[in-house]
Protein backbone atom coordinates (compact mmCIF):
# COMPACT_ATOMS: atom_id res chain seq x y z
CA UNK A 1 0.00 0.00 0.00
CA UNK A 2 1.51 3.34 -1.04
CA UNK A 3 1.37 6.61 0.88
CA UNK A 4 -1.58 7.94 -1.10
CA UNK A 5 -3.61 4.84 -0.31
CA UNK A 6 -3.03 5.35 3.40
CA UNK A 7 -3.47 9.11 3.78
CA UNK A 8 -7.08 8.94 5.02
CA UNK A 9 -6.90 5.59 6.82
CA UNK A 10 -9.05 5.61 9.93
CA UNK A 11 -11.03 8.66 8.83
CA UNK A 12 -14.76 8.78 8.14
CA UNK A 13 -16.43 11.08 5.62
CA UNK A 14 -20.07 11.98 5.06
CA UNK A 15 -20.61 12.80 1.38
CA UNK A 16 -24.01 14.13 0.33
CA UNK A 17 -25.49 13.52 -3.11
CA UNK A 18 -23.03 10.71 -3.72
CA UNK A 19 -24.90 7.90 -5.46
CA UNK A 20 -23.44 9.07 -8.78
CA UNK A 21 -21.55 11.88 -10.52
CA UNK A 22 -19.21 14.19 -8.64
CA UNK A 23 -20.34 12.98 -5.23
CA UNK A 24 -19.63 9.37 -6.10
CA UNK A 25 -16.28 10.35 -7.63
CA UNK A 26 -15.33 12.02 -4.35
CA UNK A 27 -16.49 9.06 -2.25
CA UNK A 28 -14.52 6.71 -4.49
CA UNK A 29 -11.36 8.83 -4.12
CA UNK A 30 -11.70 8.90 -0.34
CA UNK A 31 -12.23 5.15 -0.07
CA UNK A 32 -9.20 4.59 -2.32
CA UNK A 33 -7.17 6.53 0.26
CA UNK A 34 -8.32 4.45 3.19
CA UNK A 35 -11.40 6.33 4.41
CA UNK A 36 -14.81 4.92 5.18
CA UNK A 37 -17.79 6.85 3.89
CA UNK A 38 -21.45 7.48 4.53
CA UNK A 39 -23.12 8.55 1.29
CA UNK A 40 -26.53 10.12 0.80
CA UNK A 41 -28.90 10.49 -2.12
CA UNK A 42 -32.58 10.51 -2.96
CA UNK A 43 -32.72 7.17 -4.78
CA UNK A 44 -32.35 4.18 -2.48
CA UNK A 45 -31.61 1.71 -5.28
CA UNK A 46 -28.89 3.93 -6.73
CA UNK A 47 -27.38 4.28 -3.25
CA UNK A 48 -27.33 0.51 -2.77
CA UNK A 49 -25.51 0.08 -6.07
CA UNK A 50 -22.99 2.78 -5.11
CA UNK A 51 -22.34 1.12 -1.74
CA UNK A 52 -21.74 -2.21 -3.48
CA UNK A 53 -19.21 -0.61 -5.82
CA UNK A 54 -17.44 1.18 -2.98
CA UNK A 55 -17.48 -1.90 -0.76
CA UNK A 56 -20.04 -2.72 1.89
CA UNK A 57 -17.28 -2.80 4.50
CA UNK A 58 -16.23 0.74 3.56
CA UNK A 59 -19.51 2.49 2.79
CA UNK A 60 -23.00 3.02 4.18
CA UNK A 61 -25.89 4.63 2.29
CA UNK A 62 -28.62 6.82 3.78
CA UNK A 63 -31.48 7.75 1.45
CA UNK A 64 -33.28 11.07 1.76
CA UNK A 65 -33.59 14.64 0.54
CA UNK A 66 -30.72 16.93 1.46
CA UNK A 67 -32.93 19.80 2.62
CA UNK A 68 -34.92 17.54 4.99
CA UNK A 69 -33.64 18.24 8.49
CA UNK A 70 -34.74 14.80 9.72
CA UNK A 71 -32.64 13.22 6.94
CA UNK A 72 -29.65 15.35 7.93
CA UNK A 73 -29.95 14.14 11.51
CA UNK A 74 -30.30 10.49 10.48
CA UNK A 75 -27.27 10.66 8.15
CA UNK A 76 -25.00 12.04 10.86
CA UNK A 77 -26.38 9.63 13.45
CA UNK A 78 -25.80 6.72 11.07
CA UNK A 79 -22.18 7.78 10.58
CA UNK A 80 -21.64 7.84 14.32
CA UNK A 81 -23.41 4.49 14.81
CA UNK A 82 -21.60 2.73 11.97
CA UNK A 83 -18.12 4.17 12.35
CA UNK A 84 -18.02 6.12 15.62
CA UNK A 85 -16.83 9.38 14.08
CA UNK A 86 -17.32 11.83 11.20
CA UNK A 87 -14.04 13.56 10.40
CA UNK A 88 -14.96 14.98 7.02
CA UNK A 89 -18.11 16.44 5.51
CA UNK A 90 -18.55 16.95 1.78
CA UNK A 91 -21.57 19.07 0.88
CA UNK A 92 -22.16 18.00 -2.70
CA UNK A 93 -25.96 17.58 -2.95
CA UNK A 94 -27.46 20.16 -5.27
CA UNK A 95 -30.21 20.94 -7.73
CA UNK A 96 -30.72 23.10 -10.79
CA UNK A 97 -34.36 22.68 -11.86
CA UNK A 98 -34.73 25.80 -14.00
CA UNK A 99 -33.10 27.22 -17.13
CA UNK A 100 -33.89 30.72 -18.37
CA UNK A 101 -33.46 34.45 -17.77
CA UNK A 102 -33.40 35.62 -14.19
CA UNK A 103 -36.00 38.30 -14.96
CA UNK A 104 -38.58 35.53 -15.27
CA UNK A 105 -37.31 33.33 -12.44
CA UNK A 106 -40.09 31.81 -10.33
CA UNK A 107 -39.28 32.87 -6.77
CA UNK A 108 -40.63 29.60 -5.39
CA UNK A 109 -38.07 27.77 -7.53
CA UNK A 110 -35.33 30.13 -6.31
CA UNK A 111 -36.24 29.28 -2.72
CA UNK A 112 -36.09 25.55 -3.51
CA UNK A 113 -32.65 25.92 -5.07
CA UNK A 114 -31.32 27.75 -2.02
CA UNK A 115 -32.91 25.25 0.39
CA UNK A 116 -31.23 22.33 -1.36
CA UNK A 117 -27.91 23.89 -2.34
CA UNK A 118 -27.16 26.19 0.60
CA UNK A 119 -29.37 25.76 3.65
CA UNK A 120 -28.92 21.99 3.60
CA UNK A 121 -25.13 22.44 3.53
CA UNK A 122 -25.34 24.65 6.59
CA UNK A 123 -27.56 22.09 8.31
CA UNK A 124 -25.13 19.23 7.66
CA UNK A 125 -22.21 21.40 8.82
CA UNK A 126 -23.98 22.24 12.07
CA UNK A 127 -24.75 18.60 12.76
CA UNK A 128 -21.29 17.23 12.02
CA UNK A 129 -19.80 20.04 14.13
CA UNK A 130 -21.87 19.13 17.17
CA UNK A 131 -21.62 15.36 16.67
CA UNK A 132 -17.82 15.10 16.30
CA UNK A 133 -15.81 17.94 14.83
CA UNK A 134 -16.23 20.51 17.62
CA UNK A 135 -14.27 18.33 20.04
CA UNK A 136 -12.17 16.27 17.65
CA UNK A 137 -11.43 18.42 14.60
CA UNK A 138 -11.77 17.56 10.94
CA UNK A 139 -12.50 19.26 7.65
CA UNK A 140 -15.43 20.32 5.48
CA UNK A 141 -15.57 20.66 1.71
CA UNK A 142 -18.36 22.50 -0.09
CA UNK A 143 -18.91 21.82 -3.78
CA UNK A 144 -19.59 25.19 -5.38
CA UNK A 145 -19.30 25.93 -9.13
CA UNK A 146 -17.68 28.36 -11.50
CA UNK A 147 -21.28 29.57 -11.92
CA UNK A 148 -20.87 31.00 -8.43
CA UNK A 149 -17.75 33.03 -9.17
CA UNK A 150 -18.83 34.66 -12.42
CA UNK A 151 -22.04 35.56 -14.22
CA UNK A 152 -23.95 32.43 -15.21
CA UNK A 153 -26.54 33.27 -17.87
CA UNK A 154 -29.71 31.15 -17.87
CA UNK A 155 -28.78 29.34 -14.64
CA UNK A 156 -28.95 32.41 -12.42
CA UNK A 157 -30.61 30.75 -9.40
CA UNK A 158 -27.99 28.00 -9.43
CA UNK A 159 -25.18 30.54 -9.79
CA UNK A 160 -26.49 32.65 -6.91
CA UNK A 161 -26.75 29.58 -4.69
CA UNK A 162 -23.19 28.54 -5.50
CA UNK A 163 -21.95 32.06 -4.75
CA UNK A 164 -23.65 31.68 -1.38
CA UNK A 165 -21.78 28.37 -0.94
CA UNK A 166 -18.51 30.22 -1.45
CA UNK A 167 -19.44 32.71 1.27
CA UNK A 168 -20.71 29.93 3.54
CA UNK A 169 -17.26 28.40 3.19
CA UNK A 170 -15.69 31.63 4.44
CA UNK A 171 -18.10 31.95 7.35
CA UNK A 172 -17.63 28.36 8.49
CA UNK A 173 -13.85 28.51 8.05
CA UNK A 174 -13.69 31.56 10.30
CA UNK A 175 -16.02 30.22 12.98
CA UNK A 176 -14.86 26.59 13.05
CA UNK A 177 -11.12 27.38 13.20
CA UNK A 178 -8.69 26.24 14.44
CA UNK A 179 -9.93 22.69 14.76
CA UNK A 180 -11.88 22.37 11.51
CA UNK A 181 -10.74 23.50 8.09
CA UNK A 182 -13.39 24.49 5.55
CA UNK A 183 -12.77 24.85 1.82
CA UNK A 184 -14.69 24.70 -1.45
CA UNK A 185 -14.20 23.46 -5.00
CA UNK A 186 -15.71 25.34 -7.94
CA UNK A 187 -15.82 22.95 -10.90
CA UNK A 188 -16.50 23.85 -14.51
CA UNK A 189 -18.53 21.40 -16.63
CA UNK A 190 -18.01 17.83 -15.44
CA UNK A 191 -19.39 14.92 -17.43
CA UNK A 192 -22.27 13.77 -15.24
CA UNK A 193 -25.96 13.16 -15.70
CA UNK A 194 -26.57 16.42 -13.78
CA UNK A 195 -24.70 18.46 -16.41
CA UNK A 196 -25.61 16.41 -19.49
CA UNK A 197 -27.88 19.08 -20.96
CA UNK A 198 -24.87 21.36 -21.34
CA UNK A 199 -22.77 19.03 -23.48
CA UNK A 200 -24.87 16.09 -24.67
CA UNK A 201 -24.67 15.75 -28.44
CA UNK A 202 -22.04 18.49 -28.67
CA UNK A 203 -19.24 17.37 -26.35
CA UNK A 204 -16.44 18.06 -28.83
CA UNK A 205 -17.73 21.58 -29.40
CA UNK A 206 -18.14 22.20 -25.67
CA UNK A 207 -14.68 20.85 -24.89
CA UNK A 208 -13.03 23.02 -27.55
CA UNK A 209 -13.37 26.05 -25.29
CA UNK A 210 -11.19 24.44 -22.61
CA UNK A 211 -7.42 24.96 -22.88
CA UNK A 212 -6.88 21.41 -21.59
CA UNK A 213 -9.02 20.14 -24.45
CA UNK A 214 -11.65 18.18 -22.56
CA UNK A 215 -14.52 18.43 -20.12
CA UNK A 216 -14.00 17.35 -16.54
CA UNK A 217 -14.77 13.90 -15.18
CA UNK A 218 -15.74 13.03 -11.58
CA UNK A 219 -12.25 11.71 -10.88
CA UNK A 220 -10.84 15.20 -11.47
CA UNK A 221 -12.93 16.55 -8.61
CA UNK A 222 -12.33 13.45 -6.48
CA UNK A 223 -8.57 13.97 -6.52
CA UNK A 224 -8.85 17.64 -5.62
CA UNK A 225 -11.34 16.85 -2.86
CA UNK A 226 -9.12 14.17 -1.34
CA UNK A 227 -6.24 16.63 -1.21
CA UNK A 228 -8.24 19.41 0.45
CA UNK A 229 -9.66 17.03 3.06
CA UNK A 230 -6.30 15.45 3.85
CA UNK A 231 -3.53 16.54 6.19
CA UNK A 232 -1.51 17.55 3.13
CA UNK A 233 -3.77 20.63 3.02
CA UNK A 234 -3.36 21.25 6.73
CA UNK A 235 -2.65 24.99 6.35
CA UNK A 236 -5.41 25.68 3.84
CA UNK A 237 -8.79 26.97 4.95
CA UNK A 238 -11.42 29.40 3.67
CA UNK A 239 -10.34 28.86 0.05
CA UNK A 240 -12.28 28.07 -3.10
CA UNK A 241 -10.27 25.99 -5.56
CA UNK A 242 -11.38 26.50 -9.16
CA UNK A 243 -11.08 23.19 -11.06
CA UNK A 244 -11.99 24.20 -14.59
CA UNK A 245 -9.66 22.73 -17.21
CA UNK A 246 -8.36 26.27 -17.76
CA UNK A 247 -11.64 27.73 -19.04
CA UNK A 248 -11.13 30.95 -17.06
CA UNK A 249 -7.92 31.54 -19.03
CA UNK A 250 -10.15 32.51 -21.94
CA UNK A 251 -11.81 35.34 -20.03
CA UNK A 252 -11.67 38.55 -22.02
CA UNK A 253 -10.38 36.93 -25.18
RAMONOR-V583175 format. One record per backbone hydrogen bond with DSSP energy under -0.5 kcal/mol. NH is the residue of the N-H (numbers start at 0). CO is the residue of the C=O. If there is no record, write none. Layout:
nh=NH co=CO
nh=NH co=CO
This chain:
nh=5 co=1
nh=5 co=2
nh=6 co=2
nh=6 co=3
nh=7 co=32
nh=8 co=5
nh=9 co=33
nh=10 co=7
nh=12 co=35
nh=13 co=87
nh=14 co=12
nh=14 co=37
nh=15 co=13
nh=15 co=89
nh=17 co=39
nh=22 co=19
nh=23 co=19
nh=24 co=20
nh=25 co=21
nh=26 co=22
nh=27 co=23
nh=28 co=24
nh=29 co=25
nh=30 co=26
nh=31 co=27
nh=32 co=28
nh=32 co=29
nh=33 co=30
nh=34 co=29
nh=35 co=10
nh=36 co=57
nh=37 co=12
nh=38 co=36
nh=38 co=59
nh=39 co=14
nh=40 co=61
nh=43 co=41
nh=46 co=42
nh=47 co=43
nh=48 co=44
nh=49 co=45
nh=50 co=46
nh=51 co=47
nh=52 co=48
nh=53 co=49
nh=54 co=50
nh=57 co=54
nh=58 co=54
nh=59 co=36
nh=61 co=38
nh=63 co=40
nh=67 co=64
nh=68 co=66
nh=71 co=67
nh=72 co=68
nh=73 co=69
nh=74 co=70
nh=75 co=71
nh=76 co=72
nh=77 co=73
nh=78 co=74
nh=79 co=75
nh=80 co=76
nh=81 co=77
nh=82 co=78
nh=83 co=78
nh=83 co=79
nh=84 co=78
nh=86 co=11
nh=87 co=11
nh=88 co=138
nh=89 co=13
nh=90 co=88
nh=90 co=140
nh=91 co=89
nh=99 co=153
nh=103 co=100
nh=104 co=101
nh=108 co=105
nh=109 co=105
nh=110 co=106
nh=111 co=107
nh=112 co=108
nh=113 co=109
nh=114 co=110
nh=115 co=111
nh=116 co=112
nh=117 co=113
nh=118 co=113
nh=119 co=114
nh=121 co=117
nh=122 co=118
nh=123 co=119
nh=124 co=120
nh=125 co=121
nh=126 co=122
nh=127 co=123
nh=128 co=124
nh=129 co=125
nh=130 co=126
nh=131 co=127
nh=132 co=127
nh=133 co=128
nh=134 co=131
nh=135 co=131
nh=136 co=132
nh=137 co=178
nh=138 co=86
nh=139 co=180
nh=140 co=88
nh=141 co=182
nh=142 co=90
nh=143 co=141
nh=143 co=184
nh=145 co=186
nh=147 co=144
nh=148 co=145
nh=154 co=151
nh=155 co=99
nh=158 co=154
nh=159 co=155
nh=160 co=156
nh=161 co=157
nh=162 co=158
nh=163 co=159
nh=164 co=160
nh=165 co=161
nh=166 co=162
nh=167 co=163
nh=168 co=164
nh=169 co=165
nh=170 co=166
nh=171 co=167
nh=172 co=168
nh=173 co=169
nh=174 co=170
nh=175 co=171
nh=176 co=172
nh=179 co=175
nh=180 co=137
nh=182 co=139
nh=183 co=238
nh=184 co=141
nh=185 co=240
nh=186 co=184
nh=187 co=242
nh=190 co=215
nh=191 co=189
nh=195 co=192
nh=197 co=194
nh=198 co=194
nh=198 co=195
nh=199 co=195
nh=201 co=198
nh=205 co=201
nh=206 co=202
nh=207 co=203
nh=208 co=205
nh=209 co=206
nh=210 co=208
nh=211 co=244
nh=212 co=209
nh=215 co=188
nh=219 co=216
nh=220 co=216
nh=221 co=217
nh=222 co=218
nh=223 co=219
nh=224 co=220
nh=225 co=221
nh=226 co=222
nh=227 co=223
nh=228 co=224
nh=229 co=225
nh=229 co=226
nh=232 co=229
nh=233 co=230
nh=235 co=232
nh=236 co=234
nh=237 co=181
nh=240 co=183
nh=240 co=238
nh=241 co=239
nh=242 co=185
nh=242 co=240
nh=243 co=241
nh=246 co=243
nh=248 co=245
nh=249 co=246
nh=250 co=247
nh=252 co=249
